[in-house]
Amino acid sequence: MTLIQGKREMIEDGIICIDIGSTWTKAAMFNLSHDRFSVKSRAVVATTTSHLPDGVYAALHQLQPEYDWHSIGPAPVPLRFSSSAKGGLNVAVVGLVPEMTLHIARLAAFSAGARICAAYPYRLTRSCIAAIEQAHPDILLLCGGTDGGNERYVTENARAIASSAFNGTIVYAGNNQAVDQVRDLLGERDLRITENLMPDFGRLNIEPVRETIRQVFLERIVAGKGLDELVRRFDTQPLPTPLAVLNLVEAIGNNVPGWERFALIDMGGATTDFYSFCEAYNPDSGTILKGIVEPKIKRTVEGDLGMRVSAAAAFDTAKDFFTLSLEDVQNGYANMQSYVDRLSANTSYLPVDLAEQQYDRLLAAACLQHALVRHAGTIEEVMTTKGPVMAQTGKDLRHVNRMIGSGGFLAAMGRAGDILELQSPKPAESEKLHLLPENFEYYADTEYVLPLLGCLASEFPRQSAASAVQYLTRMHHNEQVKEFSHREFTHA
């Protein structure tokens, strides 16, 4: 029997996938046929933050009410689950040069499904240490220096961390020549030493850090969030939800023809996650590259861009966006501010009239626009000894030809046949040009199935990828689709 045949037999009666979110716990029973998964039944319950397994059992009871899910015996079908509840996985990053090791460390943490709560270049000051102690990150990722290169900063930072009150896990992924000093300084802490993120200048080595962070998630974070009960009950390890989605993005890009260059945006109440699958840099483009060649699959997460918990932060971040969008609307900016204040006071608040629906759409457009601009690279003219040349920094998204909208708000918009209009920033002559998608098809995850299929992407990459694309809804720009316009606010 082959490995694939064994896996098929394992799930011949179906498989259940669960995503435990901060607000809702979603579940679905999948059947596998003709190399694709189909949804047999679904369940949604409120996440029980005091004890996460209670919500999971409630969802399982909706899927199969005839079975006693609290019983000790084997479950009737296999189960896989992911979680972003209780804040997910928070990481503070300490690097060296902002454009190099610190940037790579952020990419590595994001690709492991983490959320960056702080990032510090160069030497850790007393104020930096105080901020880390106050933030209480789950993991402190310490890196810096190529192998055989600079040792000073990482050892000084290790010494500062050793003198601090931080009691979380420390992952060291810096200069291998400084390992002994780091171990001597931090050996009494929960220290994990892995390979250097950038062993040679410009060469990325992200996978060892990803795996180390995932192991910390399984060993330390799962127990702290009450998920260890589910691990024991169902004999399966959870994934951070963003990592499950990242695995699915990779599976789609590698297995579905026509999806070799695409992006996915997952917009939630607290954060906006952006994923891309495409080559980051074309060496034949006539441009030079500043910094590193970013990975083909990339994730970024914006903690100040969200539809409810982070609405006030998003409004503050995108002030220029709102000012420009509402400049022809009487009291438009003030009314938008009032709406955001209502969201901040009650994060479960829903629009009560057409005006508030449009303010919600404008907030979503701001989150989408800023998340995309931050994820994408830039190009600018720089002077060299040979004259002016065009220099690229970051990832080129101009050839992305498909984009997926996921998360509660974008899924609801898709079900309503609605779509957001992207506006590329218009830079002044002296400014950088953002390398944003130029011509793409838009799809909506109207069934909110992608995070659930992400639980299966590592074991069944081809089948989960084909299923994900099949469940997407293609959105079209036409008369029925409401493009954002300030004229829709004139009645407010």
C-alpha positions in Angstrom: 0.0 0.0 0.0 1.4 3.4 -0.9 1.4 6.4 1.5 -1.3 8.1 -0.6 -3.5 5.0 -0.5 -3.1 4.8 3.2 -4.1 8.4 3.7 -7.2 7.9 1.5 -8.3 4.8 3.5 -7.8 6.8 6.7 -10.3 9.4 5.6 -12.7 7.2 3.6 -15.5 8.0 6.0 -14.6 11.7 6.0 -12.4 14.1 7.9 -13.3 17.1 10.2 -11.5 20.4 10.1 -11.9 23.1 12.7 -10.6 26.6 12.9 -10.8 28.2 16.4 -10.9 32.0 15.9 -10.9 34.8 18.4 -14.7 35.2 18.0 -16.0 32.2 16.1 -15.2 28.5 16.0 -15.8 27.1 12.5 -16.0 23.4 11.5 -16.7 21.3 8.5 -16.9 17.6 7.6 -15.1 16.9 4.3 -15.4 13.9 2.0 -12.7 13.1 -0.5 -13.8 12.0 -4.0 -12.4 12.4 -7.5 -9.2 14.0 -5.9 -11.2 16.8 -4.3 -12.7 17.5 -1.0 -16.4 18.4 -0.7 -18.2 19.9 2.3 -20.6 17.4 3.7 -21.8 19.5 6.7 -20.8 22.7 8.5 -21.0 24.2 12.0 -20.3 27.6 13.5 -20.4 28.4 17.2 -19.1 31.2 19.4 -15.5 30.6 20.6 -15.5 29.8 24.3 -12.4 31.8 25.3 -12.5 30.6 28.9 -12.0 27.0 27.8 -11.5 26.6 24.0 -12.4 22.9 23.8 -16.0 23.6 24.9 -16.6 25.5 21.7 -15.0 22.7 19.7 -17.2 20.1 21.3 -20.3 22.2 20.5 -19.3 22.5 16.9 -18.6 18.8 16.6 -22.0 18.0 18.2 -23.6 20.1 15.4 -21.7 18.1 12.8 -22.5 14.7 14.3 -25.0 14.9 17.1 -25.4 11.2 17.3 -21.8 10.8 18.7 -20.7 11.5 22.2 -17.6 13.7 21.5 -16.6 13.8 25.2 -16.2 10.0 25.3 -12.7 8.6 25.7 -12.9 6.1 22.7 -11.6 6.8 19.2 -13.4 9.5 17.2 -15.5 8.2 14.3 -13.4 10.2 11.8 -10.0 11.9 11.9 -9.9 15.5 13.0 -7.5 18.4 12.1 -7.6 21.9 13.7 -6.0 25.3 13.7 -6.3 28.2 16.1 -5.8 31.9 16.2 -7.7 32.4 19.5 -6.4 34.4 22.4 -4.1 36.5 20.2 -2.4 33.7 18.3 1.3 33.5 18.4 3.1 36.7 19.3 6.8 37.2 18.5 9.2 40.1 19.2 12.1 40.3 16.7 15.6 41.6 17.5 17.9 41.9 14.5 20.8 44.0 13.2 20.3 46.0 10.0 16.6 46.9 9.4 16.8 46.1 5.7 18.6 42.8 6.1 18.6 40.5 9.1 15.7 42.3 10.9 13.6 42.2 7.7 14.4 38.5 7.1 13.5 37.7 10.8 10.1 39.3 10.3 9.6 37.3 7.1 10.5 34.1 8.9 8.2 34.8 11.9 5.3 35.8 9.5 5.8 32.6 7.5 5.5 30.5 10.7 2.1 32.0 11.3 3.2 34.5 14.0 2.2 38.0 14.7 5.0 40.5 15.2 4.4 42.6 18.3 7.7 44.5 18.2 10.9 44.7 16.1 14.2 46.2 17.2 17.3 46.8 15.1 20.9 47.2 16.3 21.4 47.3 20.1 18.6 46.8 22.7 18.3 49.8 24.9 16.7 50.0 28.3 13.5 51.3 26.8 13.5 48.4 24.3 13.9 45.9 27.1 11.1 47.6 29.1 8.8 47.4 26.0 9.5 43.7 25.6 8.8 43.0 29.2 5.5 44.9 29.0 4.5 43.2 25.7 5.1 39.6 27.1 5.6 38.0 23.6 5.4 34.2 23.4 8.8 34.1 21.6 11.8 36.5 21.3 13.6 35.9 18.0 17.2 37.0 18.3 19.3 37.2 15.2 22.0 39.2 13.5 25.3 38.8 11.6 26.3 36.4 8.9 28.2 33.3 9.9 31.7 34.5 10.9 30.6 38.1 10.7 29.5 40.6 13.3 29.2 39.1 16.8 29.1 42.3 18.9 25.4 43.2 18.6 24.0 39.7 19.2 26.1 39.1 22.3 25.3 42.6 23.7 21.6 42.0 23.0 21.8 38.5 24.6 23.4 40.1 27.7 20.6 42.7 27.9 17.9 39.9 27.5 19.7 37.9 30.3 19.4 40.8 32.6 15.7 41.4 31.8 12.5 40.0 33.4 11.4 38.4 30.1 10.5 34.8 30.7 9.2 33.6 27.3 11.0 31.4 24.8 14.1 32.8 23.1 15.0 31.5 19.6 18.5 32.3 18.5 19.1 32.3 14.7 22.2 34.5 14.2 25.9 34.3 13.6 27.0 30.7 14.4 30.3 32.0 15.8 28.4 33.6 18.6 26.4 30.5 19.7 28.7 29.7 22.6 28.5 33.2 24.0 24.7 33.3 23.6 24.3 29.9 25.3 26.5 31.0 28.2 24.4 34.2 28.6 21.0 32.7 28.1 21.5 29.0 29.0 19.2 29.3 32.1 16.3 30.5 29.9 14.1 28.6 27.6 16.6 29.0 24.7 16.3 27.3 21.3 19.3 27.6 19.0 18.8 27.0 15.3 20.5 27.8 12.0 21.4 31.4 11.0 18.6 33.2 9.1 21.2 34.7 6.8 24.4 32.6 6.9 25.8 34.4 3.9 25.1 38.0 2.8 21.7 38.1 1.0 21.1 34.3 1.3 17.9 33.4 3.1 17.6 30.4 5.4 14.1 30.7 6.8 12.9 27.1 7.1 14.8 26.1 10.3 13.4 29.1 12.1 9.9 28.3 10.9 10.1 24.8 12.2 11.6 25.9 15.6 8.8 28.5 16.0 6.2 25.8 15.2 7.7 23.5 17.8 7.5 26.2 20.4 3.9 26.7 19.5 3.2 23.0 20.0 5.1 22.7 23.2 4.4 25.9 25.0 1.6 27.9 23.4 -0.9 25.0 23.0 -0.8 24.1 26.7 -1.2 27.8 27.7 -4.3 28.2 25.5 -6.1 25.1 26.7 -5.6 23.2 23.4 -3.7 20.4 24.9 -6.9 18.7 25.8 -7.8 18.5 22.1 -4.3 17.2 21.3 -4.8 14.3 23.8 -8.4 13.6 22.8 -7.9 13.5 19.0 -4.2 12.6 18.8 -3.4 15.5 16.4 -1.4 18.7 16.6 -2.8 22.1 15.8 -1.5 24.7 13.5 -1.6 28.5 13.9 -4.4 29.5 11.5 -2.1 31.8 9.5 0.3 28.9 8.9 -2.6 26.7 7.8 -3.6 29.4 5.2 0.0 29.9 4.2 0.3 26.1 3.5 -2.8 26.3 1.4 -1.5 29.3 -0.6 1.7 27.3 -1.3 -0.4 24.2 -2.3 -2.5 26.3 -4.7 0.5 27.9 -6.3 2.3 24.6 -6.8 -0.6 22.5 -7.9 -3.3 24.4 -9.7 -2.5 25.6 -13.3 -3.1 29.3 -13.8 -2.5 30.1 -10.2 1.3 30.5 -10.3 1.0 34.2 -9.6 -1.7 35.1 -7.1 -2.3 36.9 -3.7 -4.8 36.4 -0.9 -6.0 38.9 1.6 -7.6 37.8 4.9 -9.3 40.8 6.6 -10.4 40.3 10.2 -11.6 42.5 13.0 -8.1 42.9 14.6 -5.6 42.3 11.8 -5.3 42.1 8.0 -3.1 39.3 6.6 -1.7 39.4 3.1 -0.2 36.4 1.3 1.5 36.3 -2.1 2.8 33.5 -4.3 5.0 34.8 -7.1 8.6 35.4 -8.0 9.8 38.5 -6.1 12.3 39.9 -8.6 13.0 39.5 -12.4 16.7 39.8 -13.0 15.9 40.6 -16.7 13.7 43.6 -15.8 16.5 46.2 -16.2 16.4 47.1 -12.5 18.9 46.5 -9.8 17.9 45.0 -6.5 18.5 46.7 -3.1 18.5 44.3 -0.2 17.4 40.6 -0.4 15.4 38.6 -2.9 12.2 38.0 -1.0 10.7 34.5 -0.9 8.3 33.3 -3.5 5.6 32.7 -0.9 5.3 35.6 1.6 3.0 36.6 4.4 2.7 39.9 6.2 0.2 40.8 8.9 -0.9 44.3 9.9 -1.9 44.7 13.5 -3.2 48.3 13.0 -5.5 47.4 10.1 -8.8 45.7 11.1 -12.5 46.1 10.8 -13.5 46.2 14.5 -10.9 45.8 17.3 -8.3 47.7 15.2 -10.8 50.1 13.5 -9.5 53.2 15.4 -5.9 52.3 14.6 -6.8 51.8 10.9 -8.6 55.2 10.9 -5.5 56.9 12.3 -3.2 55.0 10.0 -5.2 55.9 6.9 -6.1 59.5 7.7 -4.9 60.8 4.3 -7.0 58.0 2.6 -10.2 59.0 4.4 -9.6 62.7 3.9 -9.2 62.3 0.1 -12.1 59.8 -0.2 -14.5 62.0 1.7 -13.4 65.5 0.6 -16.6 66.1 -1.4 -18.9 64.7 1.3 -20.5 67.2 3.7 -19.3 66.3 7.2 -17.9 63.0 5.7 -14.7 62.9 7.7 -16.4 63.7 11.0 -19.2 61.2 10.4 -16.5 58.6 9.6 -14.8 59.4 12.8 -18.1 59.0 14.7 -18.7 55.6 13.1 -15.2 54.4 14.0 -15.8 55.5 17.6 -19.0 53.4 17.7 -17.0 50.4 16.4 -14.3 50.9 19.1 -16.9 51.1 21.8 -18.7 47.9 20.6 -16.6 45.6 18.4 -19.7 43.5 17.6 -21.5 46.5 16.1 -23.1 46.1 12.7 -24.1 48.9 10.3 -27.7 50.0 10.8 -28.3 52.0 7.5 -26.8 52.5 4.1 -24.5 55.3 5.2 -22.9 53.1 7.8 -22.6 50.3 5.3 -20.6 52.6 3.1 -18.4 53.7 6.0 -17.7 50.0 6.6 -16.8 49.6 3.0 -14.5 52.6 3.1 -12.8 51.2 6.2 -12.3 47.9 4.4 -10.9 49.7 1.4 -8.4 51.5 3.6 -7.3 48.2 5.3 -6.9 46.5 1.9 -5.0 49.4 0.3 -2.5 49.9 3.2 -1.9 46.1 3.7 -1.2 45.7 -0.1 1.1 48.7 -0.2 3.1 47.5 2.8 3.4 44.0 1.4 4.5 45.1 -2.0 8.0 46.4 -2.9 8.9 49.7 -4.5 11.0 51.0 -7.4 12.8 54.3 -7.6 15.6 56.0 -9.5 19.0 56.0 -7.8 22.3 57.5 -8.9 25.3 55.3 -9.4 28.8 55.9 -10.8 27.3 54.9 -14.2 24.4 57.3 -14.0 20.8 56.9 -12.9 19.3 53.4 -12.6 16.0 52.0 -11.4 16.4 50.1 -8.1 13.8 47.7 -6.7 13.3 47.0 -3.0 11.0 44.3 -1.8 8.6 42.1 -3.8 7.3 42.9 -7.2 3.5 42.2 -7.4 2.8 43.7 -10.8 2.3 40.4 -12.5 -0.1 38.9 -9.9 -3.1 38.0 -12.0 -5.5 36.6 -9.4 -6.4 37.9 -6.0 -8.6 36.2 -3.3 -10.6 38.0 -0.6 -11.2 36.0 2.6 -12.3 36.8 6.2 -15.7 37.7 7.5 -16.1 41.1 5.8 -14.7 40.2 2.4 -16.6 36.9 2.4 -19.9 38.8 3.1 -19.1 41.3 0.3 -18.6 38.4 -2.0 -21.9 36.8 -1.1 -23.6 40.2 -1.8 -21.9 40.4 -5.2 -19.9 43.4 -4.0 -16.2 44.2 -4.6 -13.7 46.9 -3.5 -12.0 49.0 -6.0 -8.2 49.3 -5.6 -6.6 52.7 -6.2 -2.9 52.7 -6.8 -1.1 55.5 -4.9 0.0 58.3 -7.2 3.5 59.2 -6.2 5.2 62.5 -6.8 8.2 62.5 -9.2 10.6 62.1 -6.3 8.7 59.3 -4.6 9.0 55.6 -5.0 6.6 53.6 -7.2 4.7 50.8 -5.4 4.9 47.5 -7.3 1.2 46.6 -7.0 -0.9 44.2 -9.1 -1.8 45.8 -12.4 -4.4 43.5 -13.9 -6.0 40.7 -11.9 -9.1 38.6 -11.5 -10.8 38.8 -8.1 -12.2 35.9 -6.2 -14.1 35.7 -2.9 -14.0 33.0 -0.3 -17.7 33.3 0.2 -18.0 29.9 1.9 -15.2 30.7 4.3 -13.6 27.4 3.5 -10.0 28.3 3.0 -8.8 28.2 6.6 -10.5 24.8 7.0 -8.9 23.4 3.9 -5.6 24.8 5.1 -5.6 22.2 7.9 -5.3 19.6 5.1 -2.8 21.3 2.8 0.3 19.7 4.2 -1.1 16.1 4.0 -3.2 16.5 0.9 -1.7 19.5 -1.1 -3.1 18.7 -4.5 -6.6 17.8 -3.3 -6.9 20.7 -0.9 -5.6 23.2 -3.5 -8.1 21.9 -6.2 -10.9 22.1 -3.7 -10.0 25.6 -2.5 -10.1 27.0 -6.1 -13.4 25.2 -6.8 -15.1 26.8 -3.8 -14.1 30.4 -4.7 -16.6 32.8 -6.3 -15.3 34.7 -9.3 -16.3 38.4 -9.0 -16.8 40.7 -12.0 -16.8 44.4 -12.4 -20.2 45.2 -13.9 -23.4 47.1 -13.4 -24.5 44.9 -10.6 -21.3 45.4 -8.6 -21.1 48.5 -6.5 -17.8 50.2 -6.9 -16.9 52.6 -4.1 -17.9 56.2 -4.8 -18.1 59.2 -2.5 -21.5 60.0 -4.1 -22.9 57.1 -2.1 -22.3 59.1 1.1 -24.3 62.3 0.0 -27.3 61.2 2.0 -25.4 60.8 5.2 
